[in-house]
């Protein structure tokens, strides 16, 4: 039997945020989806930020770029590839995502992150 989450870790729908917008209009094929779920005590439980462009890629259901913490770790999706990322805060991740979305909207190319020379 699954453990019931502690009450302070239970999702508080009133503190959760979900937003979707179309920076180029609905027919432009580009959508940005943001989701952040918080507990009653204000602790971030899960988040997802996604840039979707079905006209550019079929990989990952059109998801060009995304950040989330599903599957128990923080990671970045980039044209069908997934890589772990350092997580400082939701706010810093959101700023990084917004900068990459702006870059994409201007050039139609997300900024490739430099590889960490210490990673193998």
HELIX and SHEET records of a PDB file:
HELIX    1   1 UNK A    7  UNK A    9  5                                   3    
HELIX    2   2 UNK A   26  UNK A   28  5                                   3    
HELIX    3   3 UNK A   59  UNK A   62  5                                   4    
HELIX    4   4 UNK A   70  UNK A   72  5                                   3    
HELIX    5   5 UNK A   90  UNK A  107  1                                  18    
SHEET    1   A 6 UNK A  17  UNK A  21  0                                        
SHEET    2   A 6 UNK A  30  UNK A  38 -1                                        
SHEET    3   A 6 UNK A  44  UNK A  53 -1                                        
SHEET    4   A 6 UNK A  63  UNK A  68 -1                                        
SHEET    5   A 6 UNK A  75  UNK A  78 -1                                        
SHEET    6   A 6 UNK A  81  UNK A  84 -1                                        
END                                                                             
